[in-house]
Every structure is written in C-alpha cells, then in structure tokens.
Amino acid sequence: MKWLPGIFFALATMAAIGGELPLEHIKLPSGFGIELWARVDNAREMALGHQDSHGGTLFVGSMRAGKVHAVRFNTNFLVKDVVTVASGLQMPVGVAYRNGNLYVSAVNRILRYDNIDQHLDHPPAAFVVTDKLPSETQHGWKFISFGPDGKLYVPVGAPCNICEPNPERYALILRMNPDGSGQEVFARGVRNSVGFDWHPQTGGLWFTDNGRDMLGDELPPDELNHAPQLGMNFGYPYCHGGDLLDPEYGGKRQCDEFTPPVQKLAPHSAALGMRFYTGSMFPQQYRNQIFIAEHGSWNRSKKIGYRITLVRLNGDKVIAYEPFATGWLQGESAWGRPTDVLVLPDGSLLVADDSAGAIYRITYRSEAGH
C-alpha cells in the first residue's frame, strides 16, 4: 500500500483503533525484515517471562494505559493471545521477571505478582515491595530490571526539567533486594534514565539518559553512560554531555568532577530502552552490541529520533553510533515511536511502540536464504 504524505497525521489514530501500519517505510540493513508481532496498547518496557515446551510469555508495561499486558507466544514465536494482568496502576512503565514473579513499577511503588505464569487469566493480588519512592510524576515512570547481582535496579528521575533536587532522593539509580530491603544509591547525577542493561561479557551497567530541555535544538545531547561500579556521578544538573556546564547551575561545579558519557546521543532524541544483542540470528558483528529505542523529540524545530540506533563497541569502548531501523518519522510526521527493544530466545529483536500500540519483530535472513 502506498501512503501519501498528507495523511501521515492520521496514522497514530488508525493505530489506536487497530488500523494497518505502514511497515514498508521502515528501512533496515540488507537481510533484515520487520513484521507486526502483537498489538499492545501504549507498549513500553518489555520483559520475558517463563518459557517451556509450549511457548512463552512476554510482559509489557505501559504509561498512559495504566495496564500491564502478557503476550503469550508458541514455540515458533508466533503470538497466541494478549491478556491484561494488571490495570488501574499509575504509569506502570517498568516490568521485570524473576523466579516466576512479575515486578511492576508504578511511580512511588514497586509491586510484585507472585507465580504469575500460573495465573495469567486470573492474576493474583499485588504484593507491595516498596511504596516509599518519590511520588512526583514528572520523570516518575520507571524502567526496572534485575542485574547480574540479583538486585532490582530502579531509576528515580529529576522531578523537573532542570533543578537541584536532593541527591539522595532524585536524579539517580537505586538498587535493592528483591523484597525491597537494602536500598542503596548506585549512581547519581542521572536526569532521567528509561533504559539500561549489563554488558554480557564485562558485566558493567550501561544506561541511556535524557538531556535537559530548553537549551535549543542541538544542546544538550542525550547520553549513553557506563557505570561499572557503585558511586559514580554523571553530572546532572551541573554538567551535560560531559562538557557543557548548565547555564543555571554550572557555576557550582566543574565538568571534570563527573563521569562523562561514553557516547553522546542525538539531542532530544529521547533515548529510552536499550539492550545488548545476545542472540545468534543476526550476523556476528551485532553480537554484544547495543540497540537503543529513540522515542523521538517533542521540542525541536525539526524532529529527530523515532528510530532504533546501534552502538558498536570494542570491549567497553564505543566505536560507532549509527541508525539501524528508521522510517517511523516521515518528514515532520511520526506514525510510531519506539520505546524499548528486547532479544527473543530465537535471536530476533522485538521493538515496542507506545504511539502505534504495537510490538514489532525484526528478523534476519542471509542473502543466500532469499
């Protein structure tokens, strides 16, 4: 189907009511293909649940919908159905799965749904892991995940565009035991991280961070940061991008006091979910590299982002930052906004899109296979 430029404004509305999505506009490297995998309202963070000889489950959080969904798929990774496992929550963006239990972030609370795999059609009551997190909703949604240390990592964003909040309470990444005990600040000076993962070989934490607004189209950059150890500070609100002193707060500190980003990302691109590629379907050069979902800008004179980017590494050193999947933005109109990426066990890559209410699946087939 051909799509005329004048009707792109209607695509988000069509997506919300289940209309056809123009996937022919998505550009990928040679050998890659993309398909609509599931329709999930306001899809944000994704987490894999239990898998067995019958298939598996993907859990998906949301922000505006206030729901958490479970996508059930068969052994061929084809979707069987989508069910709601939680509703009426405040911005339940984050989902994490551990030992049969589903963890969900809801601004000031982390909730746990025990033995969730056995109760997808009749979900259990939520157990409150903690309800002591800040209640501000600006940057209050939380991407969550369990680290290789078995602890749950929870970011707490700055409650503002730019301010000097309590550094023990805001603009940081926390970690805690699965029962909510033992909370400690892992990293500070983090304005708003909505995506992180651990290097599959070196084990260090990597995370995206959204830069402040209202400094123009090109400043500051979003950031990709590396935190291999506890106690690092990444500069907010004093320094942005490793070398830009904030016009309001920069006079209090110097940029060389903080850890700079390992890669400056496109300014205002809203880099959200990121994952290391650990599958075997894609060519070897993608193994242990980083895919980032760039949600897209809201306050630039010319839009940017609305794509999946690839960060190539040599060990812990960034050697390239480049587009991987583009086409959700057509001119100045966007029909979709990527929010997260996740590697399925077969090596394909899922992409969540909250605007189109969709999850896509990217696969690879060598030229010899065509």
Secondary structure, DSSP 4 states (H G I P E B T S, - for coil): ----GGGGGGHHHHHHTT----GGG-B--TTEEEEEEEE-TT---EEEEEEETTEEEEEE--SSS--EEEEEE-TTS-EEEEEEEE-S-S----EEEETTEEEEEETTEEEEETTGGGGSSSPPPPEEEE--S----TT-----EE-TTSPEEEEE--SSSS----TTTSSEEEEE-TTS-S-EEEEES-S----EEE-TTT--EEEEEPPPSSS-SS-SPEEEEEE-STTEE--TTTEETTTEE-TTTGGGS-GGGSPPPSEEEPTT--EEEEEE---SSS-GGGTT-EEEEE---SSSSS----EEEEEEEETTEEEEEEEEEB-SEETTEES--EEEEEE-TTS-EEEEETTTTEEEEEEE--GGG-
